[in-house]
Amino acid sequence: MELYKWAGHRDQGVAILAANSNARLIYLMNGEESVVLYESEGSAPAQGFEGYEVLDAVGDINDGYFAVFNNIPVTDEGRELFESRFKNRAGKVEQEPGFAAIRVLRPLNSDTYVILTLWKDEESFKDWQQSQAYGQAHAKRGTEEGIDKRPNIFSRPSFVKTYTR
C-alpha cells in the first residue's frame, strides 16, 4: 500500500479536492496550510504528491480528525535500523483512548520518513503524550539503547507538524 501527500496553501488544497471529487481524499488544515492525503494500492494521484510506502498500518485514516506528522530524516546507512525499530515497535499507541490510526511511511523520493498518527481530537493526542504507555514506548530515547544515540542514523533533526480536519 502507498500513501501520497500533497502540502500547500489551503486554496490549492480545496482545488485538488474539487478536481478529484470521486477519489477518497483526506483534507487537513493548519491555518493557511493544508495537506491532502490519498491512500492507494498502486494507483498514484496527479503530480505534486509526495509518495510513501506504508510499512505499518493500523486503523482507518478517515476516522481521525487531528493528525500528527512526525517527520524523521534518515540517512541511507540508517534506514535498515530505523525500519527494524518501527517494525518491532511496542504498539502501545493503538490502545490509547481517542486513537484512530497510525501509518509508518517510507519515503519513495526523499530521506524523510513520516510517522503519521490520527486522533479523535487534539486532547486525545496530548493525553497520549502524558500517558504511561507513551513513556514505555519511548523509554529507550536518550539512553545507550536508543536509536537517537547511534551515529549516522539521522541526516538532520526531526520535526512535527499537526493538522485538523
N, C-alpha and C positions, 0 to 999 in steps of 0.2 A: 504494500500500500504506500502511496505517496501523499504528502500534504504540500500544497502550494500556498504561498503567502505573498500578497501584494500589500505594500505600505505607501501611503502618501496623503495628500490633502483630502479632507472628507468629501469635497465636491467631486473629486475624481473617483473616490470610492463609491459614491452613490451612482455615478455614471456607469461604472463597471457592473453594479447590481442591475441597473436598468437594461444594459446591453445583454445581460446573461440571465434574464428572468426565469428561464427554465432550469438553470443549474442550481444545485444545492450549495449556495454560498453562505458564509457567515460574515456579517459585517460588524466590526467593533470600532469604538472611538475612544480617543483621549484628547479632548479639546478639538483643535483643528485637524489633528492627525487621525487617520483611520487605517484599519487593516481589514483586508478581505481574505478569508481562508476558504480553501477548496480541497476536500479530501477525495482521493480517487484511487481506483485500481487500474491505472495505466493510461488514462486519458488526461493530457495536460491542458490547462487553460490557455488563454491568449498570452502573448508575450508580456513581459513586465512582472511576472510572478516568479518568486524565488522557489526553487524546488527542494524538497527534503524527502528522504526515505524514512518511513516510520519504522523505528527499531522496536518500539514497545508502545502498545495502545491499550488503555483500559477506559471504559466508559464512552459515552457519546458526546462529542464536542458540541453538538447542538443543544445539550442540556445546560451548558454553562453560560452565565451572564457576566462573570468577572474573569478575565483572562490574564494570566501571568506568564510572560515570555522571559525565561532565564536564558540569555544569550551567552554562550561559552565558546570563545575562540580556542581551538585545539590545534597543536602542531601536527604535521603528518606523522611524526615519530610518536606522538602521544595518543593517536586515535584508538589503537588496539586496547590500551589500558583503560582509557576513558570509557569506551563502549563496554568493555568487560565489567566495569564497576556498575554501569547502569543496567546491564543485563542481569546482574546479580543483586539488584537493589532490594531493600527490605520490603518494599510495597506497603509501607505504613500509611502513606497519604490516602490510599483508597478507602481506608476505614474511617476517615475523618468526616464529621458532620458537615454537610454543605459541599463536599467534593462531588464534581461532575465527571471530570475526565483528565487523563494525562496522555501526552504524546512525547516520546523521546525521539527527536528528529536529527537524522544525519544529513548534513548539507550535501547537495548534489554539485554545487558550483562555488563553494566558498569554504572557509575553515571554521565557520561558526555554527556549532550545534545549538539546538534550542530544546530546552525542557519546558514544554507548554503544559500548564495546569489550568483547568477551568473550574470555576466555583459557582455556587448558587448566588453568592454576593461577596463583596469585599470583606465583610466582617468574618465570614467563614474562613477566608484565606488568612486573615490576621489571627484568628483563633488557632489555626493550624500552626502558625509560626510560634505561638506561645505554648503549644502542647508538648507533653512528654514524648509523644510519637515523633515530633519534629526533632527534638533533642536526640532521640535514639537514631533516627535516620541520618543525622548529621554529626554523630558522635565522634567520628574519626577526623573531622575537619580540624586543621591546625595541629594535629598530632603527627608523630612519626609514621603512623599507618595511613594518614590522609593523603589522598592523591594531590592535594594542593601543595604538599611539601616536596613532591617529586620534581626533579629538574626536567626541563624540556618538554613539559606536557602542554602548557598553555602559552599561546603566542602573544597574548595581551590580556588585560583584565576583563572579566565577565561583566555584564550589565543586565539590569532587569527593566522591562517595560510592561506596563499594565494598561488594559483597555476594558471598556464595558460595552454591553450591547444596548 
